[in-house]
């Protein structure tokens, strides 16, 4: 199997490649990026004869499609909508199956802060998503849409919980990457960058849909906040979470849920800090006049705060998940919970976010390459990793020391 990784020199893409080169049935891992130096640095770190570097501008669709035809399956670890959809279009044209970790349901693109997404002339966002899906089906392409941590592990576990019940009524996914407690105390907002922070701020500002009373309702991000104690895996930590747009496919794939929301987990105090930045206008994108110049408040904030949020030597991160599904089975009210507490791999220099985002993406690509996922079109994880493939997926996670605890009881 030959696997191509877009964004292969980034933190998430290199974690994907690190996993793939260790698989016996993977003979080559291609890293795609724009900067030769970054690609060479990633290649040296991976230290495997299987790795091949490809310096490429992915906006050149013809060259991108040509490269894809040299591989069997791909992983897209690019962080924004403009580049993600460029790669998707090229993959469909090349008849190339792909997994994508972006927090977006490409069949229903988000209308807010589209990050330079370019639509075909005369086509709406919804029409564009359906057009991509139908073309992918016609060309025999499997596009595993949103597989990493959230979306990804969250979709897969919540989807399994729903299948376990005769009638599922509510589902809440609580997921997030946080610094270790020691590192959190040393950074603004009790936060540390393990993922594109520009993308994180977008999630804090856009409106999104949740399911309330059996119908989709648009709400502001960071509403419906919840404090809770995480006490599994020998931990006892107080955390907080708030609604964010992390699992958008569920509004379309599981519309019969009475209540559904995805929430991002942070250390207490983080969201209060974000509230202050919002109130001061520092997360806005509309330019303002400053000393005779136009500046974008969010861009100015990023320039100031990103250096202060970078990990310092020795600082590590944690990824936390607590998902809850409720409903009925055999006449009983039932509740199923899924828990995860994952820490960074300090021995190999891989963040927890790299592990729980990159490794599931790698497994998804392997499953497509091994013929375990056969669905065509734009397919979310909850609709193709189930039954035997769910069992095998959980086994693969355990091999990578990612443990998910499932508990079942009366609601």
N, C-alpha and C positions, 0 to 999 in steps of 0.2 A: 504494500500500500504506500502511495506517495501522497503526502498531505502538505497543503500550502497554507501558510499563516500570514494573513494581512495584519499589519501592525506588529510584526514579529519581533521588532527591536524594542517595543514598549514593555512596561511592567507586566501587563496581562498577557500579551502575545508571547513574551519570552517564557512565562510560566507554562503556557500551552505547549510550546516547543520542548521545554524541559521534560514534560510528561511524555510527549509523543516519541522522543528519541529513545526512550527506555522500552518501547513496545517491540516485541520480536517480529510482529508482522508489518512494522513500518520500516520501509527501506530508505526513504528520503523525507526530510522535512524542509520545505522551502520557506525562507523568511522574506517577506516583502516589506519594503519601506522606501522612503524618499532619500534618506541620508545614509551615505555609504559608511561613514564613521560609526554611526549607531548600529548599523547592521553588523559591522565587523566586531564591535564590542560584544554584541549579543552572541555572535558565532563563537568568539573566544570563550565566553562564559559557559556556553553549552558544551563546548569541548567534545564534539561528536563528529565523526566522519559522515554521518547522515545529513548534516546541515548544509544547505545550499542558500546563498544570499542572492536576492534579486532586487536591485535598485530600480524602482519603477514609480512613475507618476500615475496613480490609479484613475485619474480623470481621463487618461487616454484609454478609452474603452476597448479599442481594437487590440492594443498591446496587452491589456489586462486579460482579455478573453483568450488571446493566443497563449499566454503563460498558463492560464488555467487548464488548457487542453493537455498540458504536460503532466498534470497531477490527477489523482483520483477523487479527492475530496478536499474541502478547504475549511478554514476557521477565520472568521472576521472579527478581529479584536480592535477595530477602529472605533473611536469614541463619539463621533458626531454623525448627524443625519445626512449631511451632504456626502460624506465619503462612504458611509454605510450603504446608501442606496446606489451610489455609483458602482460599488463592487457587486451588489445584488443584480443590477441590470446586466453587467458584464457576465455574471455567472449564468443567468438565464439564457443569454445569447449563446454562451459556450456549451450549454447543457451540462453545467458543472454543479454538483451538489455542495451545499455550504451550511455551516452553522454560524450563528451571529449572536454575540453576547450583549448587543445594545439594548438599553431599557426602552424599547419601542416595539409595538406590534406593527410590523411593516404592512400588514393587510389593512390596518386602520391607523394611518399616520396621525400623530398628535398635531393639532392645529396651532399650538402655541410655541413660540420661539423655535422655529423650524431649522435653525442653524445652517442656513444656506441650501436647504433641500430644493432641488430644481425639478419642477414638474413639466411633463410634456405639454406643449401649447394646447390650451382649451380644455385641460383635464383638471378636475377637482382632486383634492387629497383622497377622498373615498374612492373615486373612480380609478385613481392611480394605483391604490393598493389592490383593488380587485383585478385590474389589468395585469399587475405583476403576478398575482396568484394564478390567474388563468394561463398566462404565458408559461409560468413554471410548470404547471400541470401538463400543458401541451408538449413541452420540451423534456419531460421526464425528470425534472429537477426536484430534489428534496431540499427545502430551505428550512432548517431547524431554527425557528424564530425566537430568539431570546433565551439562550441557555448559558448560565453562569451561576451566580449566586441568587440574585433577585433582579430580573426574572431568571429562572433556572431551577435551582434546588427548591425554591419556594413553590413554583408551579408544580413541580413533580410530586412533592410531598402533599400539598393541598389537594391536587388532583387525585392522588391515591386515597386520601381520607374521604373525599366525596364518594369515590367508588365503593368504599367499605360500607357505606350507609345505604339504606333503602331510599331514604329521602334526606338529602342534605339541605339545611336551611341557612346556616351562617358559616362564613369562612373569614378569618382574619390572619394575614401573614405579617409577622413582625420580624424584620431582618435588618441587619446593619453592620457596618465595619467601624470599629472604634479603636483608639489607641489603648495600649495598656494603661492601667490606672496611673502608674507613675509618669508615663509620658503625657497623659492628658493634663496633668497638673502643670506641665511646663509650656503648654501651647495655648494661644488664644482660642476661645470657643470650646475648650476641652476637646480639641479635634486635631487630627494629623492626616496629611494627604496620603492616601493609598490608591486613589482613583482620581480621574480628571476632576479637579475642584471646580472648574468652570461648569462642568456638567452637573455637579452637585448643587451649585447655586441655582442653576436653571430649575432643578427639581423643587427647590424651595419656593420658587416664584410662580410657576405655572398653575393654571386651574386644571383639574382632573375630574374624571368620573369615578364614583363609587356606586355600589348598589345599596339602596335604602328602600325599605318597604316593597321590595320586589321589582324596583325599576331603577335605571341609571339616573343619578343625580350629580350635577356638576358642583364641586366644592373647591375652596381655596386649599392649596398645599399647606401642610403643617397644622391643620385643624384636627379635631378629635384626638387630643393628646391623652396619653395614658402613662401612668407610673406603675412599675411592677418590680417584683424581686425575682431574679433568676437564681434558682436553687438546684439546678441539675449539675451533674458531673463534678460534684464536690464544691461548687461555687455558691456564693451568697452575695449577690451584687444588686444594688438598686439601679434601675435603668429607666429611661423614658422613651416613648415613641410617638410619632405623629404621621398622619396620612401623607403619602407621596405617590407619584405615578410609576410604581415599580413593576406591576403585573397587569398591564392594560388588556392583555388578551382575554382575561377571565370575564370581562364584561360581555364578551361575544361568545366565548366557548362554554360558559356556565351561566347563562342568563336566568335560570330558574332559581338561583340563590335569592333568598330574601334579603340578606345582608352580606356585603363583601367589601373589604378594603385591604390595601397593603400599607404597612406603616414602617417607617425607617427608625431604627434604634440608635440612640445616642446616650452619652453620659448625661446625668441631670445638669441643667444649666446651659447646655448647648443651644437649645431652641430659644431660650430667653435672650441669649446673645444675638441670635439671628433676628429676633423680633426688633431689637434695638437698631440693627443695621437697616432693616426694612423701614422703620419709622423715620430714620434719618435720610432715607432716599438713596442709600448707598448700593442697593441692589437693582436700581432702575437701569434701563438700557437707553432711555431717551437722553440725548446729549444736553448738557447744561453749559451756560457761559461761565468761564472762570478766567479772570485776568486777560480778557480779550481772545480767549481760545474756547473752542467747543471740546468738552471732555465727556466721556461716557462714565457715569458713576461706578458701574460694576467693574469696568475695565480698570479704573483707577484703584478701586478696592483690591482687585486681584493683584495688581502690581505691588501694593503695600503688604498684603497679608500672606500671599503664597509663600514667600521666603520664610515667614515665621511659622508656617504649618508643615514645612518639610521635616521628615524624620531626622533626628540627630543620631550620631553614632550610638549603636546599642539599643535604640528605641524600637519597639515592636508593636504589632497590632493584633487585634482579636476580631473575629467575626461571630456574631450571635444570631441565632434564629429561634423563634418560638411561634409556631403556627397552630391555630385552633380551628377545628371543623366541628360543628354540632348538627344534629338531626335526629332521625329515628331509625331504629332497626328492631324488627321483631316486636313492635309495639312499645319499645323502650326508648326513652330519650337518651341519646348517646353523645359522647364527646371524644374526639381523637385529637391528641396534641403531638407535635413534632418539635424536638429540641436539638440544638447544636451549639457547641462552644468550641471554636477552633482557634488555635494560636499559631503564630508565625513559625516557619521552619528556619531557625537561626543557623542550623548546621549548613544548609545549602543557600541561605540568603534569599528565601522566598517568603514574601509577606503572607499573612493569612488570607488577605483579599486575593492575592495571586493564586493561592491554593484553591479557595472555594469558588473562584470565578474561572480561572484558567483550566483547572483539572476537569470540572464537569463539561466544559466546552470541548476539551480533548476527547473525553469519553464519548460525547455526542458524535464527533467526527469519526471515531473508531467504530461506533455502532452503525453508522451509515456505510462506512467502508466494508464492514463485515456482513452487511446485509440484514442487520437486526432491525433497522428502521427502513420501511419501504414506502411510507406515505409520500405523496407528491404534492407540490405546491408550497405555500407558506404555512408551515405547520408548527404550532406552539408545543412546548415540551409536554404539557398535560394531555395532549392528544396523540402522542406517539411513544411515550415511555410509560408503559403500563403492562400488567400481566407479567409474563416471563421477562420482558425487557426491563421492567421496574426492579425485579429481583436481581437481575444481573447488574443493573446500574448501581444498586445499593452495595453489591459485592465489590464492584470496582472502587467505590468510594472508600470502603473499609481497607482495601489494599493500599490506599493512599492516606490512611490514618485520618479520614474524615468520618466521624461517627455521628449518626443521626438516631436519636432515641424516639421511639414511638410509644405513646401510652394510650390506652383505651379504657373508658369507664363510663359510668352513668352521668348524664348531665344534671 
